[in-house]
Amino acid sequence: MDNQPEVTIKIILNEFWKGIKPHKRMFWVCVISFTIVELIVLIVPVFYKNFFDYMTAPAPEANKLVSIIILIAAIHAANWLFNTIAHLSLIEVEARVISRLKQNAFDYLMLHSRDFFVNNFSGALVQKINRFSRSFEMLMDAVVFHIIPISVAVVGAIAITLFIAPLLSAIIAVWTLSIVFVDLFFSKWRIKYDIDAARADTKTTGTLSDSIVNYSSIKLFNGYRRETEKFKAVSNEQAKKQLRTWRLSETFHVIQEIFVYVAEFAVFYYAILLWQDGKAMIGTFVMLQVYIIGITHQLWGINQTFRAVYQGFADSKEMVEIMALPHEIKNAINAKELKNAKGRIEFKNVNFSFNETRSVLKDINLIINPGEKVALVGPSGTGKTTFTGLLLRLFEPASGAVLIDGQNIQGITLESLRANISLVPQDPTLFHRSIMENIRYGKPEATDDEVIAASKLAHCDEFVDLMPLKYETLVGERGVKLSGGERQRVAIARAILKNAPILVLDEATSSLDSQSEMLIQDALDKLMAKCTTIAIAHRLSTIRKMDRIIVMGDGRIVEEGTHQGLIRKKKSIYKNLWTLQAGGFIK
């Protein structure tokens, strides 16, 4: 994120507006209704002033007093109506906008590259989305319950008292504006500490998530005390930063109290002088009392209001930074659909590096013909998985091009590219959903019968039939309720169901026992018969039937040929690997 522009309050508000826009009519009904409620609250004391002024006048008429009371009752009825509309629209707006903001954040987040997710804690990302959506609720509440009321109360009180006593109006204006501006300046100055506290909270959540996900390693390696100390350190650091922001708030709150008491004394002292001169009656004191109490009440909370506003911006900033970060891999302008793919794959002068010091693939040139079965072998770290990652556009080559059917995949839409490639990874992770849903993920429109047929080809039925809920059994987070071999069978069933023209097998049988591997190999043979296949394998027994074997070393293609051709060579890396594994082959 180092190269992205600084996320400003304007950018954050723009993201909030994207969530509000589909519901903007209800949003404005809410804001206007709350404003009308506060205007009514402001007007009522004027009628009470008239009531008490007339009541203390010589020979007041009861009918006149009753008419004022009836008018006040009518105003209260209007206040009830608009107050009801305001609160009903508020809960409607907040519920819908929070949902929309979560969706917007999720949609943008999921289009980031594999590298982005590798470099971020999943728990921290969840926390950022939740804080982003909750911060809207915090800001919306601050607007309707604090900013609108104090704005209307202060401006209205100044305007009304201006006609009674201009100096009194000036005192109220200077009093309130001084507190507001000082408070605003203080809150803006303190936002850096709020952001710091928010980041500390994210770090704590990430650490907590990391430990929970790796609970088995903690138990097996007696890591309880180490993890406790690690979590204690980040938790204490968060507490330290949070405590700093709270202490700053309380310190300012104490100073603010002095301003409020001094100003309140000044207003009433001047009102007494007006009363002595006969320029103010009892009703004026009643009106001033209501206004001063109302404004004082609002000003007591102004520090908390600004704190909530800036806390909301701080909480949303981390997620908005992610939403402002350009997607590393995305569709090119005017990208085309890959239709009716034949499965011809070509790597032309492809180079790839994870960073300036770690070159992974060097000058790769390779053509794989439609329907050809190719194996990638070689020591770990030679670039085999990166090779398939480039084909799927999980990474972009530093130079060169990857083509399918003669089309550069950078000019093909990501959706159509990946729709034409099935992947069975070495360590499949499943959704915490049913077995049926996990297999159907390869072809969402598949019927239950099609899912079960694919499951049987992958021999999933052997363990599914033993489960109480059969195909409706939930597999747990990341599929933890299934063994490694069972997860791999589900991944193979998913690929069989998808039936794409290109198949990538990344150690697809690595978690299977020998008996299961023989059964699965039969299913894979049927699947591979229909498509172009790239298989990564360390167990060379699984690739003897491949049309061609590509041997990689130090990021380059160092050998290629058939199994028989390579083992007949006098000097061959593949022959050496074969010899080392010969004792463990399945005959």
Rosetta blueprint (number, residue, H / E / L):
1 M L
2 D L
3 N L
4 Q L
5 P L
6 E L
7 V L
8 T L
9 I H
10 K H
11 I H
12 I H
13 L H
14 N H
15 E H
16 F H
17 W H
18 K H
19 G H
20 I H
21 K H
22 P H
23 H H
24 K H
25 R H
26 M H
27 F H
28 W H
29 V H
30 C H
31 V H
32 I H
33 S H
34 F H
35 T H
36 I H
37 V H
38 E H
39 L H
40 I H
41 V H
42 L H
43 I H
44 V H
45 P H
46 V H
47 F H
48 Y H
49 K H
50 N H
51 F H
52 F H
53 D H
54 Y H
55 M H
56 T L
57 A L
58 P L
59 A L
60 P L
61 E L
62 A H
63 N H
64 K H
65 L H
66 V H
67 S H
68 I H
69 I H
70 I H
71 L H
72 I H
73 A H
74 A H
75 I H
76 H H
77 A H
78 A H
79 N H
80 W H
81 L H
82 F H
83 N H
84 T H
85 I H
86 A H
87 H H
88 L H
89 S H
90 L H
91 I H
92 E H
93 V H
94 E H
95 A H
96 R H
97 V H
98 I H
99 S H
100 R H
101 L H
102 K H
103 Q H
104 N H
105 A H
106 F H
107 D H
108 Y H
109 L H
110 M L
111 L L
112 H L
113 S L
114 R H
115 D H
116 F H
117 F H
118 V H
119 N L
120 N L
121 F L
122 S H
123 G H
124 A H
125 L H
126 V H
127 Q H
128 K H
129 I H
130 N H
131 R H
132 F H
133 S H
134 R H
135 S H
136 F H
137 E H
138 M H
139 L H
140 M H
141 D H
142 A H
143 V H
144 V H
145 F H
146 H H
147 I H
148 I H
149 P H
150 I H
151 S H
152 V H
153 A H
154 V H
155 V H
156 G H
157 A H
158 I H
159 A H
160 I H
161 T H
162 L H
163 F H
164 I H
165 A L
166 P H
167 L H
168 L H
169 S H
170 A H
171 I H
172 I H
173 A H
174 V H
175 W H
176 T H
177 L H
178 S H
179 I H
180 V H
181 F H
182 V H
183 D H
184 L H
185 F H
186 F H
187 S H
188 K H
189 W H
190 R H
191 I H
192 K H
193 Y H
194 D H
195 I H
196 D H
197 A H
198 A H
199 R H
200 A H
201 D H
202 T H
203 K H
204 T H
205 T H
206 G H
207 T H
208 L H
209 S H
210 D H
211 S H
212 I H
213 V H
214 N L
215 Y H
216 S H
217 S H
218 I H
219 K H
220 L H
221 F L
222 N L
223 G L
224 Y H
225 R H
226 R H
227 E H
228 T H
229 E H
230 K H
231 F H
232 K H
233 A H
234 V H
235 S H
236 N H
237 E H
238 Q H
239 A H
240 K H
241 K H
242 Q H
243 L H
244 R H
245 T H
246 W H
247 R H
248 L H
249 S H
250 E H
251 T H
252 F H
253 H H
254 V H
255 I H
256 Q H
257 E H
258 I H
259 F H
260 V H
261 Y H
262 V H
263 A H
264 E H
265 F H
266 A H
267 V H
268 F H
269 Y H
270 Y H
271 A H
272 I H
273 L H
274 L H
275 W H
276 Q H
277 D L
278 G L
279 K L
280 A L
281 M L
282 I H
283 G H
284 T H
285 F H
286 V H
287 M H
288 L H
289 Q H
290 V H
291 Y H
292 I H
293 I H
294 G H
295 I H
296 T H
297 H H
298 Q H
299 L H
300 W H
301 G L
302 I H
303 N H
304 Q H
305 T H
306 F H
307 R H
308 A H
309 V H
310 Y H
311 Q H
312 G H
313 F H
314 A H
315 D H
316 S H
317 K H
318 E H
319 M H
320 V H
321 E H
322 I H
323 M H
324 A H
325 L L
326 P L
327 H L
328 E L
329 I L
330 K L
331 N L
332 A L
333 I L
334 N L
335 A L
336 K E
337 E L
338 L L
339 K L
340 N L
341 A L
342 K L
343 G L
344 R L
345 I E
346 E E
347 F E
348 K E
349 N E
350 V E
351 N E
352 F E
353 S E
354 F E
355 N E
356 E L
357 T L
358 R E
359 S E
360 V E
361 L E
362 K E
363 D E
364 I E
365 N E
366 L E
367 I E
368 I E
369 N L
370 P L
371 G L
372 E L
373 K E
374 V E
375 A E
376 L E
377 V E
378 G L
379 P L
380 S L
381 G L
382 T L
383 G L
384 K H
385 T H
386 T H
387 F H
388 T H
389 G H
390 L H
391 L H
392 L L
393 R L
394 L L
395 F L
396 E L
397 P L
398 A L
399 S E
400 G E
401 A E
402 V E
403 L E
404 I E
405 D L
406 G L
407 Q E
408 N E
409 I H
410 Q H
411 G H
412 I E
413 T L
414 L H
415 E H
416 S H
417 L H
418 R H
419 A H
420 N L
421 I E
422 S E
423 L E
424 V E
425 P L
426 Q L
427 D L
428 P L
429 T L
430 L E
431 F L
432 H L
433 R L
434 S E
435 I H
436 M H
437 E H
438 N H
439 I H
440 R H
441 Y L
442 G L
443 K L
444 P L
445 E L
446 A L
447 T L
448 D H
449 D H
450 E H
451 V H
452 I H
453 A H
454 A H
455 S H
456 K H
457 L H
458 A L
459 H L
460 C L
461 D H
462 E H
463 F H
464 V H
465 D L
466 L L
467 M L
468 P L
469 L L
470 K H
471 Y H
472 E H
473 T L
474 L E
475 V L
476 G L
477 E L
478 R E
479 G L
480 V L
481 K L
482 L L
483 S L
484 G H
485 G H
486 E H
487 R H
488 Q H
489 R H
490 V H
491 A H
492 I H
493 A H
494 R H
495 A H
496 I H
497 L H
498 K H
499 N L
500 A L
501 P L
502 I E
503 L E
504 V E
505 L E
506 D E
507 E L
508 A L
509 T L
510 S L
511 S L
512 L L
513 D L
514 S H
515 Q H
516 S H
517 E H
518 M H
519 L H
520 I H
521 Q H
522 D H
523 A H
524 L H
525 D H
526 K H
527 L H
528 M H
529 A L
530 K L
531 C L
532 T E
533 T E
534 I E
535 A E
536 I E
537 A L
538 H L
539 R L
540 L H
541 S H
542 T H
543 I H
544 R L
545 K L
546 M L
547 D L
548 R E
549 I E
550 I E
551 V E
552 M E
553 G E
554 D L
555 G L
556 R E
557 I E
558 V E
559 E E
560 E E
561 G E
562 T L
563 H H
564 Q H
565 G H
566 L H
567 I H
568 R L
569 K L
570 K L
571 K L
572 S L
573 I H
574 Y H
575 K H
576 N H
577 L H
578 W H
579 T H
580 L H
581 Q H
582 A H
583 G H
584 G H
585 F L
586 I L
587 K L
